[in-house]
């Protein structure tokens, strides 16, 4: 039963239907902040059911090192106690415990990669099709996609992510809607595709893996629509990481072609970006958010400011008080450092080092983590990070 639920989780990973709660402590400067709202997602329910099903059905109990467990619990309690907003820290740690439990499940059950790649590919396929249709329509599709968490929007919705298309005529640059699919932002969709498309390509082109003709066609179609959808997110960081990862998959055994191919890909990507004329979300804002994270770390270097409390403390570190600035630091490493201090950051780096030392599949996520935050702050990003981190830790 738990294997079926795990497959369902992978298929529905892009979906974001959930029930949000809005207590008073989820507000900053009097405004509701999605990142602080305690939310029960459909995928949370699936995780709970699969963990219960697995635990009830397994024969051996899980044993944790007593000393390490006590020390980690002590750190969590201390981090919550000294947080500016203890409720935010408490619910943030509850989420981490859920993800850790999911990670333990994956490490202990050691699912076959073939059992993982197909349901993940299903998610990539329908997300890509939705993204392409949204771009063609220049608004959300609506209807039953509401149940997958698609939000209602159009190219004229205030605050929506747009792109000035200046190609081929630079004198007329209409603002076009960037594709969201069922994700909260095109960059998150871009990161999701940048991580999974190279994995699908590698799996479907491995000679020792015998695939039926139907599956070969499905993977080919998934790669095709996935690449189109990735382009339509207009996420340059996702473009770069996807291009480098795909080049690695194709040319990793051809050393003479490897580095020229990488250089060519980077040049082409930046040429396309310059031709289309789209601008950064805001380099200045990202720099200010990262600077705020460093300042927060200096204020509480040992145990941090409390998990999830970056946004709570942010108004004290920025001159501007506009809603646009109320975003997490766009760097998962600085964000972890600010919220959990040296102790939490050291544990974080240790886990990442073990994962990278064991399997390089996690590297695209780690690269994207330098320029965005969604692997630590948003449901789909957290799940993708947890799944790939756990797969990397399997011996």
Residue pairs with C-beta under 8 A, 6 or more apart in sequence:
1 50
1 53
1 57
2 50
2 51
2 53
2 54
2 57
2 105
2 109
3 109
3 111
3 115
5 46
5 49
5 50
5 53
6 50
6 105
6 109
6 111
7 115
7 119
8 46
8 119
9 43
9 46
9 47
9 50
9 383
10 116
10 119
10 120
10 122
10 123
10 387
11 119
11 120
11 122
11 123
12 42
12 43
12 46
12 123
12 148
13 43
13 120
13 123
13 192
13 380
13 383
13 384
13 387
14 123
14 126
14 127
14 148
14 181
14 182
14 183
14 189
14 192
14 380
15 42
15 43
15 148
15 149
15 182
16 41
16 148
16 149
16 182
16 183
16 184
16 379
16 380
17 41
17 42
17 147
17 148
17 149
18 39
18 40
18 41
18 42
18 44
18 149
18 379
19 39
19 40
20 34
20 37
20 38
20 39
21 37
21 38
21 39
22 32
22 37
23 38
23 87
25 36
25 85
25 87
25 88
26 32
26 33
26 36
26 37
26 38
26 88
27 33
27 36
28 36
28 311
28 312
28 314
28 315
28 326
29 315
29 321
29 323
29 326
31 323
31 326
33 311
33 326
34 184
35 308
35 311
35 328
35 377
35 378
36 85
36 88
36 308
36 311
36 312
38 91
39 379
41 379
43 379
43 383
44 98
44 379
47 98
47 101
47 102
50 105
51 101
51 102
51 105
54 105
54 109
62 104
62 108
72 347
75 303
75 343
75 344
76 93
78 303
79 89
79 93
79 303
79 304
79 306
79 307
79 340
79 341
79 344
80 86
80 89
80 90
80 93
80 306
80 307
82 300
82 303
82 306
83 89
83 305
83 306
83 307
83 309
83 312
84 305
84 306
84 309
84 312
84 313
85 306
85 308
85 309
85 312
86 306
88 306
88 307
88 308
88 309
88 312
89 306
89 307
89 308
89 309
91 308
92 306
92 307
92 308
92 309
93 307
95 382
96 307
99 382
99 383
99 386
102 383
102 386
102 387
102 390
103 386
103 389
103 390
103 393
106 386
106 387
106 390
106 391
106 394
107 390
107 393
107 394
110 394
113 203
113 391
114 203
114 209
116 387
116 391
117 199
117 200
117 203
118 215
120 196
120 199
120 200
121 196
121 200
121 218
121 219
121 222
124 192
124 193
124 196
124 197
124 200
124 222
124 226
125 218
125 221
125 222
125 225
125 226
127 181
127 182
127 183
127 189
127 192
127 193
127 229
128 181
128 193
128 222
128 225
128 226
128 228
128 229
129 225
129 229
130 141
130 145
130 150
130 181
130 182
131 179
131 180
131 181
131 189
131 229
131 232
131 233
132 179
132 225
132 228
132 229
132 232
133 141
134 140
134 141
134 177
134 179
134 180
134 181
135 176
135 177
135 178
135 179
135 232
138 154
138 155
138 176
138 177
139 153
139 154
139 155
139 177
140 150
140 151
140 152
140 153
140 154
140 180
141 150
142 150
142 152
145 182
146 152
148 182
149 182
150 180
150 181
150 182
151 180
151 184
153 160
153 177
153 180
154 160
154 177
155 162
155 175
155 176
155 177
160 177
161 177
161 178
161 180
161 185
161 186
161 187
162 175
162 176
162 177
162 178
163 175
163 176
163 177
163 178
163 234
163 276
163 278
164 173
164 174
164 175
164 176
164 276
164 277
164 278
164 279
165 173
165 174
165 175
165 176
165 276
165 277
166 172
166 173
166 275
166 276
166 277
167 275
167 276
167 277
170 277
173 277
178 186
178 232
178 233
178 234
179 186
179 189
179 229
179 232
179 233
180 186
180 189
181 189
181 229
183 189
183 192
183 380
184 374
184 378
184 380
185 374
186 233
186 234
186 235
187 233
187 235
187 237
187 238
187 281
187 372
187 374
188 372
188 374
188 378
188 380
188 381
189 229
189 233
189 235
190 230
190 233
190 234
190 235
190 237
190 238
190 239
191 235
191 237
191 238
191 241
191 365
191 368
191 372
191 374
191 375
191 381
191 384
192 380
192 381
192 384
193 226
193 229
193 230
193 233
193 238
193 242
194 230
194 235
194 238
194 239
194 241
194 242
194 245
194 364
194 368
195 241
195 245
195 364
195 365
195 368
195 384
195 388
196 226
197 223
197 226
197 227
197 230
197 242
197 245
197 246
198 242
198 245
198 246
198 248
198 249
198 364
199 361
200 219
200 222
200 223
200 226
201 223
201 246
201 249
201 250
202 249
203 209
203 219
204 211
204 215
204 216
204 219
204 220
204 223
205 249
211 219
230 238
230 239
230 242
231 239
234 276
234 278
236 269
236 273
237 368
237 371
237 372
238 368
239 269
239 273
240 266
240 269
241 364
241 367
241 368
242 364
243 265
243 266
243 268
243 269
244 262
244 265
244 266
244 367
245 363
245 364
247 258
247 261
247 262
247 265
248 258
250 261
251 257
251 258
251 261
252 258
280 286
285 324
285 325
285 327
286 330
286 371
288 318
288 325
289 314
289 325
289 327
289 328
289 329
289 330
290 329
290 330
290 331
290 334
291 317
292 310
292 314
292 317
292 318
292 329
292 338
293 310
293 329
293 331
293 334
293 335
293 337
293 338
294 334
294 337
294 338
295 317
296 304
296 305
296 310
296 313
296 317
296 338
296 339
297 304
297 334
297 337
297 338
297 341
299 305
300 341
301 341
301 342
302 341
302 342
302 343
303 340
303 341
303 343
303 344
304 337
304 338
304 339
304 340
304 341
304 343
304 344
304 345
305 312
305 313
305 338
305 339
305 341
306 312
306 339
307 339
307 340
307 344
308 339
309 339
310 328
310 329
310 335
310 338
310 339
311 326
311 327
311 328
314 325
314 326
315 321
315 326
318 325
327 373
328 335
328 373
328 376
328 377
329 335
329 338
329 373
330 371
330 372
330 373
331 369
331 370
331 371
331 372
331 373
332 369
332 370
332 372
332 373
332 375
332 376
333 345
333 348
333 369
333 370
335 373
335 376
335 377
336 344
336 345
336 348
336 376
337 345
340 347
340 348
351 389
351 393
352 362
352 366
352 389
354 393
355 362
355 389
355 392
355 393
356 362
356 363
356 366
356 392
358 392
358 393
358 394
358 395
359 391
359 392
359 393
359 394
361 388
361 391
361 392
362 388
362 389
362 391
362 392
365 375
365 384
365 385
365 388
365 389
368 375
369 375
369 376
374 380
374 381
375 381
375 382
375 384
375 385
376 382
376 385
